[in-house]
C-alpha cells in the first residue's frame, strides 16, 4: 500500500506566476525525489507603489510517503 503525503508551499517570483511555480517545484524536487503532482490553490501578487513587486502561488504538492518517515 502506498501513502501519498500533501505538502502546502508558497512559491514566489519577481517575474511571473509560472516562474513562482517552477521555483517551488525545483526546490522541493531537491528534497523529495518522489513528487507525483501539484495543484495551484491560489495566486496573488504583492504590490509596491501600485506595481507588481512579487508573484505568489499557493501550491499543494503530492509525493509518495517514504517508509523511513515512519521512524520514531
C-alpha positions as CSV (number, residue, x, y, z in Angstrom):
1,X,0.0,0.0,0.0
2,X,1.3,3.4,-0.9
3,X,0.7,6.5,1.1
4,X,0.6,9.9,-0.5
5,X,1.5,13.0,1.5
6,X,0.4,16.5,0.6
7,X,2.7,19.5,1.4
8,X,1.5,23.0,1.0
9,X,4.0,25.6,-0.1
10,X,4.1,29.1,-1.4
11,X,6.3,29.8,-4.4
12,X,7.4,33.4,-5.2
13,X,8.9,35.2,-8.1
14,X,9.5,38.7,-9.3
15,X,9.0,37.6,-12.9
16,X,5.7,35.6,-13.2
17,X,3.3,33.1,-11.8
18,X,4.9,30.4,-14.0
19,X,8.4,31.1,-12.5
20,X,6.9,31.0,-9.0
21,X,5.5,27.5,-9.7
22,X,8.7,26.3,-11.3
23,X,10.9,27.7,-8.5
24,X,8.8,26.0,-5.8
25,X,8.9,22.7,-7.7
26,X,12.6,22.9,-8.3
27,X,13.3,23.5,-4.5
28,X,11.0,20.6,-3.5
29,X,12.5,18.3,-6.1
30,X,15.8,18.6,-4.4
31,X,14.3,17.4,-1.1
32,X,11.8,14.9,-2.4
33,X,12.7,12.7,-5.3
34,X,9.2,11.2,-5.5
35,X,6.9,14.1,-6.4
36,X,3.8,12.9,-8.1
37,X,1.6,16.0,-8.7
38,X,0.8,19.6,-7.8
39,X,-2.3,21.7,-7.6
40,X,-2.4,25.5,-7.6
41,X,-4.7,26.6,-4.8
42,X,-4.4,30.3,-5.3
43,X,-2.4,33.1,-6.9
44,X,-1.7,36.6,-5.6
45,X,0.6,39.5,-6.0
46,X,2.4,41.8,-3.7
47,X,2.3,45.4,-4.8
48,X,4.8,48.3,-4.3
49,X,3.5,51.7,-5.2
50,X,0.8,50.1,-7.3
51,X,3.2,48.0,-9.3
52,X,3.6,44.2,-9.1
53,X,6.7,43.5,-6.9
54,X,6.2,39.8,-6.4
55,X,4.0,36.9,-7.8
56,X,2.9,34.3,-5.2
57,X,1.4,30.9,-5.9
58,X,0.0,28.6,-3.2
59,X,0.7,25.0,-4.2
60,X,-0.4,21.7,-2.8
61,X,2.4,19.2,-3.7
62,X,1.7,15.4,-3.6
63,X,4.5,12.9,-3.0
64,X,4.9,9.3,-2.0
65,X,5.5,9.0,1.7
66,X,8.7,7.0,2.1
67,X,9.0,4.2,4.7
68,X,11.8,6.0,6.5
69,X,9.4,8.8,7.5
70,X,7.7,6.3,9.9
71,X,10.8,6.1,12.1
72,X,10.4,7.5,15.6
